[in-house]
Amino acid sequence: MFEIASKVARHAWRRQPPSGDEPAWDQLPDVVAPRPGDRLVQREQLEVLSSAIGELTGRQREVFVAIALNDVSIDVLAIRLGSNRNAVYKNLFDARRTLRRRLATAGHPVIDGDAVR
């Protein structure tokens, strides 16, 4: 088995020998660069999200902004709100579900794997 694998590898190198040249970096496709319509789609999604955040309850909005936008830990936020971790998580879950539903209704793909109900 090892003999066959080494022969296959030798034949592959005969067809296209390894090159010691530097790769042509300027000819590689830029997969990180946004496509032409991406900025427009992002702007539309942000408009939908900003209006949807206004529809959240006060507590959901407070929890979502703190955790998702300001990167506050759930445990720290629970202490600050005088609540427990499960209640804060439930508020975050409900807020995310509402936002996903609004995005789906507006025709934007929902990236999260959770089902939108």
PyMOL CGO cylinders between C-alpha atoms (Angstrom):
from pymol import cmd
from pymol.cgo import CYLINDER

trace = [
    CYLINDER, 0.00, 0.00, 0.00, 2.83, 2.41, 0.88, 0.3, 1, 1, 1, 1, 1, 1,
    CYLINDER, 2.83, 2.41, 0.88, 4.63, 1.54, -2.36, 0.3, 1, 1, 1, 1, 1, 1,
    CYLINDER, 4.63, 1.54, -2.36, 1.56, 2.40, -4.44, 0.3, 1, 1, 1, 1, 1, 1,
    CYLINDER, 1.56, 2.40, -4.44, 1.06, 5.66, -2.56, 0.3, 1, 1, 1, 1, 1, 1,
    CYLINDER, 1.06, 5.66, -2.56, 4.66, 6.72, -3.19, 0.3, 1, 1, 1, 1, 1, 1,
    CYLINDER, 4.66, 6.72, -3.19, 4.40, 5.84, -6.91, 0.3, 1, 1, 1, 1, 1, 1,
    CYLINDER, 4.40, 5.84, -6.91, 1.20, 7.86, -7.24, 0.3, 1, 1, 1, 1, 1, 1,
    CYLINDER, 1.20, 7.86, -7.24, 2.89, 10.80, -5.54, 0.3, 1, 1, 1, 1, 1, 1,
    CYLINDER, 2.89, 10.80, -5.54, 5.90, 10.57, -7.89, 0.3, 1, 1, 1, 1, 1, 1,
    CYLINDER, 5.90, 10.57, -7.89, 3.63, 10.55, -10.94, 0.3, 1, 1, 1, 1, 1, 1,
    CYLINDER, 3.63, 10.55, -10.94, 1.77, 13.60, -9.66, 0.3, 1, 1, 1, 1, 1, 1,
    CYLINDER, 1.77, 13.60, -9.66, 5.05, 15.52, -9.34, 0.3, 1, 1, 1, 1, 1, 1,
    CYLINDER, 5.05, 15.52, -9.34, 6.07, 14.55, -12.89, 0.3, 1, 1, 1, 1, 1, 1,
    CYLINDER, 6.07, 14.55, -12.89, 2.99, 16.20, -14.34, 0.3, 1, 1, 1, 1, 1, 1,
    CYLINDER, 2.99, 16.20, -14.34, 3.43, 19.41, -12.38, 0.3, 1, 1, 1, 1, 1, 1,
    CYLINDER, 3.43, 19.41, -12.38, 6.75, 19.65, -10.58, 0.3, 1, 1, 1, 1, 1, 1,
    CYLINDER, 6.75, 19.65, -10.58, 6.92, 21.77, -7.46, 0.3, 1, 1, 1, 1, 1, 1,
    CYLINDER, 6.92, 21.77, -7.46, 7.91, 25.33, -8.17, 0.3, 1, 1, 1, 1, 1, 1,
    CYLINDER, 7.91, 25.33, -8.17, 10.47, 27.26, -6.16, 0.3, 1, 1, 1, 1, 1, 1,
    CYLINDER, 10.47, 27.26, -6.16, 9.11, 30.55, -7.49, 0.3, 1, 1, 1, 1, 1, 1,
    CYLINDER, 9.11, 30.55, -7.49, 7.18, 32.94, -5.34, 0.3, 1, 1, 1, 1, 1, 1,
    CYLINDER, 7.18, 32.94, -5.34, 3.42, 32.68, -5.90, 0.3, 1, 1, 1, 1, 1, 1,
    CYLINDER, 3.42, 32.68, -5.90, 1.83, 35.45, -7.94, 0.3, 1, 1, 1, 1, 1, 1,
    CYLINDER, 1.83, 35.45, -7.94, 0.01, 37.08, -5.03, 0.3, 1, 1, 1, 1, 1, 1,
    CYLINDER, 0.01, 37.08, -5.03, -1.54, 39.74, -7.22, 0.3, 1, 1, 1, 1, 1, 1,
    CYLINDER, -1.54, 39.74, -7.22, -3.27, 37.08, -9.31, 0.3, 1, 1, 1, 1, 1, 1,
    CYLINDER, -3.27, 37.08, -9.31, -4.92, 35.27, -6.40, 0.3, 1, 1, 1, 1, 1, 1,
    CYLINDER, -4.92, 35.27, -6.40, -8.62, 36.02, -5.96, 0.3, 1, 1, 1, 1, 1, 1,
    CYLINDER, -8.62, 36.02, -5.96, -9.49, 38.26, -3.06, 0.3, 1, 1, 1, 1, 1, 1,
    CYLINDER, -9.49, 38.26, -3.06, -12.11, 36.26, -1.18, 0.3, 1, 1, 1, 1, 1, 1,
    CYLINDER, -12.11, 36.26, -1.18, -12.26, 38.74, 1.70, 0.3, 1, 1, 1, 1, 1, 1,
    CYLINDER, -12.26, 38.74, 1.70, -13.21, 41.75, -0.43, 0.3, 1, 1, 1, 1, 1, 1,
    CYLINDER, -13.21, 41.75, -0.43, -16.94, 42.49, -0.44, 0.3, 1, 1, 1, 1, 1, 1,
    CYLINDER, -16.94, 42.49, -0.44, -18.87, 41.87, -3.63, 0.3, 1, 1, 1, 1, 1, 1,
    CYLINDER, -18.87, 41.87, -3.63, -20.51, 44.89, -5.28, 0.3, 1, 1, 1, 1, 1, 1,
    CYLINDER, -20.51, 44.89, -5.28, -23.97, 44.38, -3.79, 0.3, 1, 1, 1, 1, 1, 1,
    CYLINDER, -23.97, 44.38, -3.79, -22.83, 43.39, -0.30, 0.3, 1, 1, 1, 1, 1, 1,
    CYLINDER, -22.83, 43.39, -0.30, -22.73, 46.93, 1.10, 0.3, 1, 1, 1, 1, 1, 1,
    CYLINDER, -22.73, 46.93, 1.10, -26.28, 47.62, -0.05, 0.3, 1, 1, 1, 1, 1, 1,
    CYLINDER, -26.28, 47.62, -0.05, -27.55, 44.38, 1.49, 0.3, 1, 1, 1, 1, 1, 1,
    CYLINDER, -27.55, 44.38, 1.49, -25.75, 45.14, 4.76, 0.3, 1, 1, 1, 1, 1, 1,
    CYLINDER, -25.75, 45.14, 4.76, -27.25, 48.63, 4.86, 0.3, 1, 1, 1, 1, 1, 1,
    CYLINDER, -27.25, 48.63, 4.86, -30.75, 47.23, 4.28, 0.3, 1, 1, 1, 1, 1, 1,
    CYLINDER, -30.75, 47.23, 4.28, -30.25, 44.60, 7.00, 0.3, 1, 1, 1, 1, 1, 1,
    CYLINDER, -30.25, 44.60, 7.00, -29.08, 47.26, 9.46, 0.3, 1, 1, 1, 1, 1, 1,
    CYLINDER, -29.08, 47.26, 9.46, -32.17, 49.35, 8.72, 0.3, 1, 1, 1, 1, 1, 1,
    CYLINDER, -32.17, 49.35, 8.72, -34.43, 46.35, 9.37, 0.3, 1, 1, 1, 1, 1, 1,
    CYLINDER, -34.43, 46.35, 9.37, -32.54, 45.50, 12.57, 0.3, 1, 1, 1, 1, 1, 1,
    CYLINDER, -32.54, 45.50, 12.57, -32.61, 49.06, 13.91, 0.3, 1, 1, 1, 1, 1, 1,
    CYLINDER, -32.61, 49.06, 13.91, -36.36, 49.27, 13.43, 0.3, 1, 1, 1, 1, 1, 1,
    CYLINDER, -36.36, 49.27, 13.43, -36.81, 45.78, 14.91, 0.3, 1, 1, 1, 1, 1, 1,
    CYLINDER, -36.81, 45.78, 14.91, -34.79, 46.68, 18.00, 0.3, 1, 1, 1, 1, 1, 1,
    CYLINDER, -34.79, 46.68, 18.00, -37.35, 49.41, 18.62, 0.3, 1, 1, 1, 1, 1, 1,
    CYLINDER, -37.35, 49.41, 18.62, -40.07, 46.74, 18.77, 0.3, 1, 1, 1, 1, 1, 1,
    CYLINDER, -40.07, 46.74, 18.77, -38.38, 44.80, 21.57, 0.3, 1, 1, 1, 1, 1, 1,
    CYLINDER, -38.38, 44.80, 21.57, -39.58, 45.18, 25.14, 0.3, 1, 1, 1, 1, 1, 1,
    CYLINDER, -39.58, 45.18, 25.14, -37.51, 47.47, 27.33, 0.3, 1, 1, 1, 1, 1, 1,
    CYLINDER, -37.51, 47.47, 27.33, -35.83, 44.57, 29.15, 0.3, 1, 1, 1, 1, 1, 1,
    CYLINDER, -35.83, 44.57, 29.15, -35.15, 42.67, 25.90, 0.3, 1, 1, 1, 1, 1, 1,
    CYLINDER, -35.15, 42.67, 25.90, -33.62, 45.78, 24.35, 0.3, 1, 1, 1, 1, 1, 1,
    CYLINDER, -33.62, 45.78, 24.35, -31.47, 46.40, 27.43, 0.3, 1, 1, 1, 1, 1, 1,
    CYLINDER, -31.47, 46.40, 27.43, -30.25, 42.80, 27.51, 0.3, 1, 1, 1, 1, 1, 1,
    CYLINDER, -30.25, 42.80, 27.51, -29.64, 42.59, 23.75, 0.3, 1, 1, 1, 1, 1, 1,
    CYLINDER, -29.64, 42.59, 23.75, -27.71, 45.85, 23.57, 0.3, 1, 1, 1, 1, 1, 1,
    CYLINDER, -27.71, 45.85, 23.57, -25.60, 44.96, 26.60, 0.3, 1, 1, 1, 1, 1, 1,
    CYLINDER, -25.60, 44.96, 26.60, -24.71, 41.43, 25.52, 0.3, 1, 1, 1, 1, 1, 1,
    CYLINDER, -24.71, 41.43, 25.52, -24.71, 41.50, 21.72, 0.3, 1, 1, 1, 1, 1, 1,
    CYLINDER, -24.71, 41.50, 21.72, -23.49, 45.03, 21.08, 0.3, 1, 1, 1, 1, 1, 1,
    CYLINDER, -23.49, 45.03, 21.08, -21.49, 45.99, 24.17, 0.3, 1, 1, 1, 1, 1, 1,
    CYLINDER, -21.49, 45.99, 24.17, -20.07, 42.50, 24.86, 0.3, 1, 1, 1, 1, 1, 1,
    CYLINDER, -20.07, 42.50, 24.86, -21.15, 42.35, 28.52, 0.3, 1, 1, 1, 1, 1, 1,
    CYLINDER, -21.15, 42.35, 28.52, -21.08, 38.90, 30.09, 0.3, 1, 1, 1, 1, 1, 1,
    CYLINDER, -21.08, 38.90, 30.09, -24.45, 37.31, 30.89, 0.3, 1, 1, 1, 1, 1, 1,
    CYLINDER, -24.45, 37.31, 30.89, -23.36, 36.72, 34.48, 0.3, 1, 1, 1, 1, 1, 1,
    CYLINDER, -23.36, 36.72, 34.48, -22.25, 40.33, 34.96, 0.3, 1, 1, 1, 1, 1, 1,
    CYLINDER, -22.25, 40.33, 34.96, -25.48, 41.62, 33.44, 0.3, 1, 1, 1, 1, 1, 1,
    CYLINDER, -25.48, 41.62, 33.44, -27.56, 39.33, 35.66, 0.3, 1, 1, 1, 1, 1, 1,
    CYLINDER, -27.56, 39.33, 35.66, -25.88, 40.76, 38.75, 0.3, 1, 1, 1, 1, 1, 1,
    CYLINDER, -25.88, 40.76, 38.75, -26.28, 44.32, 37.49, 0.3, 1, 1, 1, 1, 1, 1,
    CYLINDER, -26.28, 44.32, 37.49, -30.00, 43.77, 36.78, 0.3, 1, 1, 1, 1, 1, 1,
    CYLINDER, -30.00, 43.77, 36.78, -30.62, 41.94, 40.04, 0.3, 1, 1, 1, 1, 1, 1,
    CYLINDER, -30.62, 41.94, 40.04, -31.75, 38.88, 38.11, 0.3, 1, 1, 1, 1, 1, 1,
    CYLINDER, -31.75, 38.88, 38.11, -30.39, 35.42, 37.40, 0.3, 1, 1, 1, 1, 1, 1,
    CYLINDER, -30.39, 35.42, 37.40, -28.53, 34.01, 34.42, 0.3, 1, 1, 1, 1, 1, 1,
    CYLINDER, -28.53, 34.01, 34.42, -31.49, 32.00, 33.10, 0.3, 1, 1, 1, 1, 1, 1,
    CYLINDER, -31.49, 32.00, 33.10, -33.84, 34.98, 33.05, 0.3, 1, 1, 1, 1, 1, 1,
    CYLINDER, -33.84, 34.98, 33.05, -31.28, 37.12, 31.23, 0.3, 1, 1, 1, 1, 1, 1,
    CYLINDER, -31.28, 37.12, 31.23, -30.65, 34.33, 28.71, 0.3, 1, 1, 1, 1, 1, 1,
    CYLINDER, -30.65, 34.33, 28.71, -34.40, 33.95, 28.12, 0.3, 1, 1, 1, 1, 1, 1,
    CYLINDER, -34.40, 33.95, 28.12, -34.68, 37.70, 27.40, 0.3, 1, 1, 1, 1, 1, 1,
    CYLINDER, -34.68, 37.70, 27.40, -31.75, 37.45, 24.98, 0.3, 1, 1, 1, 1, 1, 1,
    CYLINDER, -31.75, 37.45, 24.98, -33.27, 34.39, 23.32, 0.3, 1, 1, 1, 1, 1, 1,
    CYLINDER, -33.27, 34.39, 23.32, -36.63, 36.13, 22.81, 0.3, 1, 1, 1, 1, 1, 1,
    CYLINDER, -36.63, 36.13, 22.81, -34.94, 39.26, 21.45, 0.3, 1, 1, 1, 1, 1, 1,
    CYLINDER, -34.94, 39.26, 21.45, -32.88, 37.26, 18.95, 0.3, 1, 1, 1, 1, 1, 1,
    CYLINDER, -32.88, 37.26, 18.95, -35.96, 35.31, 17.86, 0.3, 1, 1, 1, 1, 1, 1,
    CYLINDER, -35.96, 35.31, 17.86, -37.84, 38.56, 17.21, 0.3, 1, 1, 1, 1, 1, 1,
    CYLINDER, -37.84, 38.56, 17.21, -34.92, 40.02, 15.25, 0.3, 1, 1, 1, 1, 1, 1,
    CYLINDER, -34.92, 40.02, 15.25, -34.50, 36.85, 13.17, 0.3, 1, 1, 1, 1, 1, 1,
    CYLINDER, -34.50, 36.85, 13.17, -38.21, 36.84, 12.41, 0.3, 1, 1, 1, 1, 1, 1,
    CYLINDER, -38.21, 36.84, 12.41, -38.09, 40.45, 11.24, 0.3, 1, 1, 1, 1, 1, 1,
    CYLINDER, -38.09, 40.45, 11.24, -35.08, 39.77, 9.03, 0.3, 1, 1, 1, 1, 1, 1,
    CYLINDER, -35.08, 39.77, 9.03, -36.76, 36.74, 7.48, 0.3, 1, 1, 1, 1, 1, 1,
    CYLINDER, -36.76, 36.74, 7.48, -39.97, 38.71, 6.92, 0.3, 1, 1, 1, 1, 1, 1,
    CYLINDER, -39.97, 38.71, 6.92, -37.99, 41.44, 5.17, 0.3, 1, 1, 1, 1, 1, 1,
    CYLINDER, -37.99, 41.44, 5.17, -36.48, 38.83, 2.82, 0.3, 1, 1, 1, 1, 1, 1,
    CYLINDER, -36.48, 38.83, 2.82, -32.99, 38.64, 4.29, 0.3, 1, 1, 1, 1, 1, 1,
    CYLINDER, -32.99, 38.64, 4.29, -31.46, 35.21, 4.85, 0.3, 1, 1, 1, 1, 1, 1,
    CYLINDER, -31.46, 35.21, 4.85, -31.35, 34.10, 8.45, 0.3, 1, 1, 1, 1, 1, 1,
    CYLINDER, -31.35, 34.10, 8.45, -27.80, 32.97, 9.19, 0.3, 1, 1, 1, 1, 1, 1,
    CYLINDER, -27.80, 32.97, 9.19, -28.55, 31.39, 12.54, 0.3, 1, 1, 1, 1, 1, 1,
    CYLINDER, -28.55, 31.39, 12.54, -29.49, 27.70, 12.41, 0.3, 1, 1, 1, 1, 1, 1,
    CYLINDER, -29.49, 27.70, 12.41, -32.47, 28.09, 14.73, 0.3, 1, 1, 1, 1, 1, 1,
    CYLINDER, -32.47, 28.09, 14.73, -35.90, 27.74, 13.22, 0.3, 1, 1, 1, 1, 1, 1,
    CYLINDER, -35.90, 27.74, 13.22, -37.84, 30.96, 12.87, 0.3, 1, 1, 1, 1, 1, 1,
    CYLINDER, -37.84, 30.96, 12.87, -41.37, 30.61, 14.20, 0.3, 1, 1, 1, 1, 1, 1,
]
cmd.load_cgo(trace, "trace")
